[in-house]
């Protein structure tokens, strides 16, 4: 890897300072990053959330030199880099299973979140399209619920909730 003078030689792309009129080779601590680190274990780590990260300091999505392996697997399969808006989902919910057949790409993070909400609904009540009541938290057919700006509710449960709240304040 040939990096021009004035930039950190670890590959992070940061500008370095000068000592006695000569550009430093590394930012402080960067000379012990990656393969030069005494803690180097081959460039694969598992973070606290259970995702596997691999050492790829030149990748646009790299953070501290590491990028999520599932992103790299999908990008290699597609033959292009993922857009910042695209999100990758692990079908079997196992964050360490980065087999391409277990990965699903969503065009946006909001569609990925909506998919997870539907999965939760199915796991709880057996229906993807049912919604939880904001007051009793039970899932029900949307035709039995009313909608407000923040969610869905059973009209009777809303009435009971506000009656109990009124009684509680009176005490």
Residue pairs with C-beta under 8 A, 6 or more apart in sequence:
1 11
3 9
3 11
5 23
6 15
6 16
6 23
7 13
7 14
7 15
7 16
8 14
8 15
8 16
8 25
8 26
8 27
8 30
9 25
9 26
9 30
9 31
10 26
10 27
10 30
10 31
10 33
10 34
10 36
10 57
10 65
11 34
11 57
11 58
11 65
12 27
12 30
12 33
12 57
12 65
14 27
14 30
16 23
16 24
16 25
16 26
16 27
17 23
17 24
18 24
25 31
32 38
33 57
33 65
34 40
34 43
34 55
34 57
34 65
35 43
35 55
43 54
43 55
44 52
44 53
44 54
44 55
44 69
45 52
45 53
45 66
46 52
46 53
46 96
47 53
49 95
50 95
50 96
51 68
51 69
51 70
51 95
51 96
52 68
52 69
52 70
52 95
52 96
52 98
53 66
53 67
53 68
53 69
54 66
54 67
54 69
54 72
55 65
55 66
56 62
56 65
56 66
56 67
56 72
57 65
59 67
59 72
60 81
61 67
61 68
61 71
61 82
68 88
69 98
70 88
70 90
70 95
70 98
70 103
71 82
71 88
73 98
73 99
73 100
73 103
74 82
74 88
74 100
74 103
74 105
75 81
75 82
77 100
78 105
82 88
82 105
85 107
85 108
85 109
86 105
86 106
86 107
86 108
87 105
87 106
87 108
87 109
87 111
87 112
88 103
88 104
88 105
88 106
89 103
89 104
89 105
89 106
89 112
89 115
90 97
90 98
90 102
90 103
90 104
91 102
91 103
91 104
92 102
94 102
106 112
106 115
118 128
118 129
119 128
121 127
121 128
121 129
121 130
121 131
121 132
121 139
122 128
124 139
125 139
127 139
127 141
129 141
129 142
130 139
130 140
130 141
130 142
131 139
131 140
131 142
131 145
131 151
131 152
132 138
132 139
132 151
132 152
133 139
133 140
133 145
133 152
133 153
133 154
133 157
134 148
134 150
134 151
134 152
134 153
134 158
135 153
135 154
135 157
135 158
135 160
135 161
136 154
136 157
138 154
140 154
142 152
144 154
145 152
145 153
145 154
146 152
146 153
146 154
146 155
146 158
